[in-house]
């Protein structure tokens, strides 16, 4: 047997050389320079910050803010309802139901949101009247207001994306859960509602939260059909006083405030559904 004990030199005699993170320092310096340049440009630029403060809480901007929040909530509610329905239909063994849901997702994910908004707003060109001929009819142009067109355009489009999120969440649940529910005679829809969906929420909530935040900003597209959301309200003001950048900054500030609040709520909701999953949700 060998008695070799290895090197006997005292490692304390070696000098400890710290690693130089040159790339880290260069990257930090570049970020600081770019940040300082942007801040300086806004401070020294032709921006009247008193106008920003003055119009931050004017009535038309506040009403635009309220319409933005309202449209976000209603469109997401419609989108989630349609998304859950379409996701369940996609998992159906009935080929007609399955392909109808797949066709819905295919079409509304394949066309731009702006195009869908314009189509809904101009629906009267295709269907001049809505209702049952000879019994009950209304002029489409009277019904399809900017509010309704925005709600249908944003909500139905959102449903197509939400359906894929929900379907991924349902597929993430172990197949044994489905079989266990079936073995005790639980109907499929009841099993989805009471067993499968609660477990799938850990997978569903984070992307749905991101979709909600995206919807806040997506409502700005409704300005093209004259829905009085925040961007539309800012446009109406700067068309009159020519303070374009100031009013855009006002709108941007409110968007950041809304997104910040929703991000905090999303984090709390993720923590709630992550309980018992053996993981923690990091603060954003």
Buried (B, 14 or more C-beta within 10 A) or exposed (E): EEEEEEEEEEEEEEEEEEEEEEEEEEEEEEEEEEEEEEEEEEEEEEBEEEBBEEBBEBEBBBBBBEBBBBBBEBBBEBBBEBBBBBBBBBBBEEEEBBBBBBEBBEEBEEEEBBEBBBBBBBBBEEEEBBEEEEEEEEEBBEBBBBBBBBBBBBBBBBBBBBBBBBBBBBEEBEEEBBEEBEEEEBEBEEBBEEBBBEBBBBBBBBBBBBBBBBBBBBBBBBBBBEBBBBBBBBBBBBEEEEBEBBBBBBBBEBBEEBBEEBBEEBBEBBEEBBEEEEEEBEEE
